[in-house]
């Protein structure tokens, strides 16, 4: 039978967890109940809160005495993560289910963050209808909105929690077949306005014997790409779409944070980079764009996405930032510059065509990389011309096959 770990605060949600344990047993699952609460539990756990606190570097009695909820949630989250890692290493973990409010969801989100992709992770949360990034991060967490507060079992909560138990049991029971594939992995970044370029590069890399994982450059996509590179599973990075850097600089909604475009450089993984979609900053619907940007050049991409053209000054700064992130790379690195435009909107007659702004970026990046080991290639092509993506793919293949990485 598969083993499901139920992890939660048994001082406040003991009744609900006891109910879930019985549902999971009825569904043919073994259950390990882990107490991540600080108070006295309402139901006995298989792994008590003292052990969880200790695994998080804390003492349960000290946490109770301090009365600091924030510190307790942090410590118990770290401890829960350590406990789950132990269970997984022992082969006693096939899936995780948690339920809770903001505190319980925070603990659960931290607890499952380090578990491998593919292992089922389900959280039923009162917070699931808002911004869920603190709980999901860049992992495959299934989040279900509780609709009502998790306070006892009633005709609504029982249905929702029952569905969650059935879902996680089904995931744990059904082994998803995974094809054995020993092709080297390449990570690529893509946006709607760079799709033709990435498609051409991907097709070429697949011809050359690689499996390509494409990440949508939406902030979380860039973070996921960086995390996967850090994991050591990636043979090379085709970072054609670095648009998240523009959001980070200007204040758009799709920033991947300061860690974007750093993992390959730090780890020595071969990388080929381009300024894909640096001509734009992303916002939501047009009426959500901050007032300070009024008077700027906008393009309404669709009812929920508004794009703003980066200025010549901003493009220059982006060039300097790209150069700064690449010049210290410990592995083979190349930067490709498309003289014909950096996105589907950046070509003659289209909304964001601005050769002067693009040139400011190119000049800044050339200057910043002068004297470094980074290879700079300028092509008289638009970024979405098939030859551009294929040229990047061929260079990445050359780097990987040379065996000089790291």
C-alpha positions as CSV (number, residue, x, y, z in Angstrom):
1,X,0.0,0.0,0.0
2,X,1.2,3.6,-0.7
3,X,2.1,5.7,2.3
4,X,0.6,9.1,2.7
5,X,2.1,11.6,5.1
6,X,-0.5,13.9,6.7
7,X,1.3,16.9,8.1
8,X,-0.4,19.7,10.0
9,X,-1.1,21.5,13.3
10,X,-2.8,18.9,15.5
11,X,-3.5,21.4,18.3
12,X,-5.9,23.3,16.1
13,X,-6.9,20.8,13.4
14,X,-6.7,17.5,15.2
15,X,-10.4,16.5,14.4
16,X,-9.9,17.2,10.7
17,X,-6.7,15.2,10.5
18,X,-8.1,12.2,12.4
19,X,-11.0,12.2,9.9
20,X,-8.6,12.4,7.0
21,X,-6.5,9.6,8.3
22,X,-9.6,7.3,8.4
23,X,-10.6,8.3,4.9
24,X,-7.1,7.5,3.6
25,X,-7.1,4.1,5.3
26,X,-10.4,3.3,3.8
27,X,-8.9,4.2,0.4
28,X,-6.1,1.6,0.9
29,X,-3.3,3.8,2.1
30,X,-0.9,3.6,5.0
31,X,-0.8,6.9,6.9
32,X,2.0,8.7,8.8
33,X,0.5,11.5,10.8
34,X,3.0,14.3,11.6
35,X,2.3,17.1,14.1
36,X,3.6,20.5,13.1
37,X,1.7,22.4,15.7
38,X,3.1,23.9,18.8
39,X,0.3,23.4,21.3
40,X,-1.1,20.2,22.9
41,X,-2.3,17.9,20.1
42,X,-6.0,16.8,20.0
43,X,-5.0,13.5,18.4
44,X,-1.9,11.3,18.8
45,X,0.6,11.7,16.0
46,X,3.0,9.1,14.6
47,X,5.7,11.8,14.6
48,X,5.1,14.3,17.5
49,X,5.7,18.0,17.5
50,X,8.8,17.7,19.8
51,X,10.6,15.7,17.1
52,X,9.5,18.1,14.4
53,X,10.7,21.1,16.4
54,X,14.1,19.4,17.1
55,X,14.4,18.6,13.4
56,X,14.0,22.4,12.7
57,X,16.7,23.3,15.2
58,X,14.2,24.4,18.0
59,X,12.8,23.1,21.2
60,X,9.0,22.7,21.5
61,X,8.8,23.9,25.1
62,X,10.9,27.0,24.2
63,X,8.6,27.8,21.2
64,X,5.5,27.5,23.5
65,X,7.1,29.7,26.1
66,X,8.1,32.4,23.6
67,X,4.6,32.8,22.2
68,X,5.9,34.0,18.9
69,X,3.7,32.6,16.2
70,X,5.8,33.7,13.4
71,X,9.0,32.1,14.8
72,X,7.0,28.9,15.6
73,X,5.6,28.6,12.1
74,X,9.1,29.1,10.6
75,X,10.7,26.5,12.9
76,X,8.0,23.9,12.5
77,X,8.1,24.4,8.7
78,X,11.8,23.7,8.7
79,X,11.4,20.7,11.0
80,X,8.5,19.3,8.9
81,X,10.7,19.6,5.7
82,X,13.5,17.7,7.5
83,X,11.0,15.0,8.6
84,X,9.6,14.6,5.1
85,X,13.2,14.3,3.7
86,X,13.9,11.5,6.2
87,X,10.7,9.6,5.3
88,X,11.4,9.9,1.6
89,X,15.0,8.7,2.1
90,X,13.6,5.7,4.0
91,X,11.1,4.9,1.2
92,X,8.2,5.6,3.5
93,X,6.7,8.5,1.5
94,X,4.5,8.3,-1.6
95,X,2.5,11.5,-1.2
96,X,1.8,14.4,1.1
97,X,-1.5,15.9,2.2
98,X,-2.0,19.0,4.4
99,X,-4.9,21.2,5.3
100,X,-4.9,24.6,7.1
101,X,-5.2,28.3,7.2
102,X,-2.3,30.8,6.6
103,X,-0.1,29.3,9.2
104,X,-0.7,25.6,8.4
105,X,-0.4,26.4,4.7
106,X,3.0,28.2,5.3
107,X,4.3,25.1,7.2
108,X,3.0,22.7,4.5
109,X,4.4,24.9,1.7
110,X,7.9,24.9,3.3
111,X,7.6,21.2,4.2
112,X,7.1,20.0,0.6
113,X,9.4,22.5,-1.1
114,X,12.4,20.2,-1.2
115,X,10.6,17.1,-2.3
116,X,11.2,15.8,-5.8
117,X,9.1,16.9,-8.7
118,X,6.5,14.2,-9.4
119,X,5.9,13.1,-5.8
120,X,2.2,14.1,-5.1
121,X,1.8,17.1,-2.9
122,X,-1.7,18.3,-2.0
123,X,-2.6,21.3,0.2
124,X,-6.2,22.3,1.1
125,X,-6.0,25.9,2.1
126,X,-8.2,28.8,3.1
127,X,-5.6,30.9,1.2
128,X,-5.8,29.2,-2.2
129,X,-8.0,31.7,-4.0
130,X,-5.4,34.5,-3.7
131,X,-1.7,34.8,-4.4
132,X,-0.5,31.2,-3.9
133,X,3.2,31.7,-4.8
134,X,4.4,31.5,-1.2
135,X,2.9,28.0,-0.9
136,X,3.6,26.6,-4.4
137,X,7.0,28.2,-5.2
138,X,8.4,26.4,-8.2
139,X,7.2,22.9,-7.3
140,X,4.3,20.8,-8.5
141,X,2.0,21.5,-5.5
142,X,-1.7,20.9,-6.0
143,X,-3.6,23.6,-4.1
144,X,-7.3,23.3,-3.4
145,X,-9.4,26.1,-2.0
146,X,-11.2,25.0,1.2
147,X,-14.3,27.3,0.5
148,X,-15.2,27.3,4.2
149,X,-12.8,27.6,7.0
150,X,-11.2,24.4,8.2
151,X,-13.1,24.2,11.5
152,X,-14.7,20.8,11.9
153,X,-16.3,18.4,9.5
154,X,-19.6,19.6,8.0
155,X,-21.5,18.9,4.8
156,X,-19.2,21.3,2.8
157,X,-15.8,20.7,4.4
158,X,-16.4,17.0,4.5
159,X,-17.0,16.9,0.7
160,X,-13.9,19.1,0.0
161,X,-11.6,17.2,2.4
162,X,-12.9,13.9,1.1
163,X,-12.2,14.9,-2.5
164,X,-8.6,15.9,-1.4
165,X,-8.1,12.5,0.3
166,X,-9.4,10.7,-2.8
167,X,-7.2,12.8,-5.0
168,X,-4.0,12.2,-3.1
169,X,-4.8,8.5,-2.7
170,X,-5.4,8.2,-6.4
171,X,-2.1,9.9,-7.2
172,X,-0.2,7.6,-4.8
173,X,-1.9,4.4,-6.0
174,X,-1.3,5.0,-9.7
175,X,2.3,4.8,-10.8
176,X,2.8,7.2,-13.7
177,X,5.0,5.5,-16.3
178,X,8.1,7.4,-17.1
179,X,10.0,6.7,-20.3
180,X,13.7,6.0,-19.7
181,X,15.4,8.8,-21.6
182,X,19.2,9.3,-21.3
183,X,19.4,12.3,-23.6
184,X,21.2,15.3,-22.1
185,X,18.8,17.9,-20.8
186,X,18.7,21.5,-22.0
187,X,16.7,24.3,-20.3
188,X,15.3,27.0,-22.6
189,X,13.4,30.2,-21.8
190,X,10.5,31.3,-23.9
191,X,7.8,34.0,-24.2
192,X,4.9,34.3,-26.6
193,X,6.9,37.0,-28.5
194,X,10.0,34.7,-28.8
195,X,8.2,31.4,-29.5
196,X,9.4,31.0,-33.2
197,X,13.0,31.5,-32.1
198,X,12.7,28.9,-29.3
199,X,10.8,26.5,-31.5
200,X,13.6,26.6,-34.1
201,X,16.3,26.2,-31.4
202,X,14.4,23.3,-29.8
203,X,13.9,21.5,-33.0
204,X,17.6,21.8,-33.8
205,X,18.7,20.6,-30.3
206,X,16.4,17.6,-30.6
207,X,18.0,16.8,-33.9
208,X,21.3,16.9,-32.1
209,X,20.1,14.4,-29.5
210,X,19.0,16.6,-26.6
211,X,15.8,16.7,-24.6
212,X,14.6,20.3,-24.2
213,X,12.7,21.7,-21.2
214,X,11.0,25.0,-22.1
215,X,10.2,27.5,-19.3
216,X,7.7,30.3,-19.7
217,X,9.4,33.5,-18.7
218,X,6.7,34.6,-16.3
219,X,8.7,35.1,-13.2
220,X,8.0,31.8,-11.7
221,X,9.2,30.2,-14.9
222,X,12.6,31.9,-14.6
223,X,12.9,30.9,-11.0
224,X,12.1,27.3,-11.9
225,X,14.7,27.3,-14.6
226,X,17.4,28.7,-12.2
227,X,16.4,26.1,-9.6
228,X,16.7,23.2,-12.1
229,X,20.1,24.4,-13.2
230,X,21.2,24.5,-9.6
231,X,20.0,20.9,-9.2
232,X,22.8,19.6,-11.5
233,X,20.4,17.9,-13.9
234,X,20.9,20.3,-16.8
235,X,23.6,19.9,-19.5
236,X,23.2,23.4,-20.9
237,X,21.0,26.5,-20.9
238,X,19.5,28.2,-24.0
239,X,18.5,31.4,-22.3
240,X,17.0,33.1,-25.3
241,X,14.2,35.0,-23.4
242,X,15.6,37.2,-20.6
243,X,12.6,39.5,-20.4
244,X,12.1,38.9,-16.6
245,X,15.2,41.1,-16.1
246,X,13.2,44.1,-17.5
247,X,10.4,43.5,-15.0
248,X,12.9,43.3,-12.2
249,X,14.5,46.6,-13.3
250,X,11.4,48.7,-14.0
251,X,8.8,47.2,-11.7
252,X,6.7,44.9,-13.8
253,X,4.7,41.9,-12.6
254,X,6.8,39.1,-14.0
255,X,10.1,39.6,-12.2
256,X,12.0,36.4,-11.4
257,X,14.0,38.3,-8.8
258,X,17.8,39.2,-8.6
259,X,18.8,35.5,-9.0
260,X,17.7,35.4,-12.6
261,X,20.5,34.6,-15.1
262,X,22.9,33.5,-12.3
263,X,22.7,29.7,-11.8
264,X,24.5,28.6,-15.0
265,X,27.3,31.2,-14.5
266,X,27.8,30.0,-10.9
267,X,27.7,26.3,-11.6
268,X,29.7,26.3,-14.8
269,X,26.9,24.9,-17.0
270,X,27.3,25.9,-20.6
271,X,24.9,28.7,-21.6
272,X,24.0,30.7,-24.7
273,X,22.0,33.9,-23.9
274,X,20.1,36.4,-25.9
275,X,18.2,39.7,-25.0
276,X,14.8,38.1,-25.9
277,X,11.9,40.5,-25.1
278,X,14.0,42.9,-23.1
279,X,12.0,45.5,-25.1
280,X,9.0,45.0,-22.8
281,X,7.8,45.3,-19.2
282,X,4.7,43.3,-18.2
283,X,1.6,44.5,-16.4
284,X,-2.0,43.2,-15.9
285,X,-5.1,44.8,-17.4
286,X,-4.5,48.3,-18.8
287,X,-6.2,50.0,-15.8
288,X,-3.8,48.3,-13.4
289,X,-0.7,49.9,-14.7
290,X,0.8,52.3,-12.0
291,X,0.2,56.0,-12.6
292,X,3.9,56.8,-12.7
293,X,4.1,55.1,-16.1
294,X,1.5,57.3,-17.8
295,X,2.8,58.7,-21.0
296,X,4.9,55.7,-21.8
297,X,4.4,53.5,-24.9
298,X,2.0,50.6,-24.3
299,X,0.7,47.7,-26.2
300,X,-2.4,45.8,-25.0
301,X,-1.4,42.2,-25.6
302,X,-4.7,40.8,-24.5
303,X,-7.4,41.9,-21.9
304,X,-5.2,40.6,-19.0
305,X,-1.7,41.6,-20.2
306,X,-0.4,45.0,-21.0
307,X,3.1,45.5,-22.3
308,X,5.2,48.7,-21.9
309,X,8.2,49.4,-24.1
310,X,11.5,49.8,-22.3
311,X,13.2,53.1,-22.9
312,X,16.7,53.7,-24.3
313,X,18.0,54.4,-20.8
314,X,16.4,51.3,-19.4
315,X,17.8,49.2,-22.3
316,X,21.3,50.5,-21.6
317,X,20.9,49.5,-17.9
318,X,19.6,46.0,-18.9
319,X,22.7,45.6,-21.1
320,X,24.9,46.4,-18.2
321,X,23.0,44.0,-15.9
322,X,23.3,41.2,-18.4
323,X,27.0,41.8,-18.8
324,X,27.5,41.9,-15.1
325,X,25.7,38.5,-14.6
326,X,27.7,36.8,-17.4
327,X,31.2,38.2,-17.1
328,X,31.9,36.1,-14.0
329,X,30.7,32.8,-15.6
330,X,32.7,29.8,-14.6
331,X,31.7,27.8,-17.7
332,X,31.5,28.4,-21.4
333,X,29.2,31.3,-22.2
334,X,28.0,33.0,-25.4
335,X,25.8,36.0,-25.9
336,X,23.9,36.4,-29.2
337,X,22.6,39.8,-30.3
338,X,19.8,40.0,-33.0
339,X,20.3,43.3,-34.9
340,X,16.9,42.9,-36.5
341,X,14.9,43.1,-33.2
342,X,14.5,41.4,-29.9
343,X,10.8,40.4,-29.9
344,X,7.8,39.9,-32.2
345,X,6.8,43.5,-31.5
346,X,10.2,44.9,-32.3
347,X,10.5,45.0,-36.1
348,X,9.8,47.8,-38.6
349,X,6.2,49.0,-38.5
350,X,5.3,47.3,-35.2
351,X,4.6,48.8,-31.9
352,X,7.9,48.4,-30.1
353,X,10.4,48.9,-33.0
354,X,13.1,51.1,-31.6
355,X,16.6,50.5,-33.0
356,X,18.2,53.2,-30.9
357,X,16.9,51.6,-27.6
358,X,18.1,48.1,-28.8
359,X,21.5,49.6,-29.7
360,X,21.8,51.1,-26.3
361,X,21.5,47.6,-24.8
362,X,23.9,46.1,-27.3
363,X,26.5,48.7,-26.7
364,X,26.3,48.4,-22.9
365,X,26.6,44.7,-23.0
366,X,29.6,44.8,-25.4
367,X,31.3,47.3,-23.1
368,X,30.5,45.3,-20.0
369,X,31.9,42.0,-21.5
370,X,35.0,43.5,-23.0
371,X,38.0,41.5,-21.8
372,X,35.9,38.6,-20.5
373,X,35.8,35.1,-21.8
374,X,32.2,35.5,-23.0
375,X,31.8,35.1,-26.7
376,X,29.6,37.8,-28.2
377,X,27.9,37.1,-31.6
378,X,26.0,39.7,-33.5
379,X,23.7,38.5,-36.3
380,X,21.9,40.5,-39.0
381,X,18.7,38.7,-38.1
382,X,15.5,39.3,-36.2
383,X,15.4,37.1,-33.1
384,X,12.5,35.1,-34.5
385,X,14.2,34.4,-37.8
386,X,14.8,30.6,-37.8
387,X,18.5,31.0,-38.4
388,X,18.9,32.9,-35.1
389,X,17.5,30.2,-32.9
390,X,19.4,27.5,-34.8
391,X,22.7,29.3,-34.5
392,X,22.2,29.5,-30.7
393,X,21.4,25.8,-30.6
394,X,24.5,24.9,-32.6
395,X,26.7,27.0,-30.4
396,X,25.3,25.4,-27.3
397,X,25.9,21.9,-28.7
398,X,29.4,22.9,-29.5
399,X,30.0,24.0,-25.9
400,X,28.4,20.9,-24.4
401,X,30.1,18.4,-26.6
402,X,33.5,20.0,-26.1
403,X,33.4,18.9,-22.5
404,X,34.9,22.1,-21.1
405,X,32.1,22.9,-18.7
406,X,32.9,23.6,-15.1
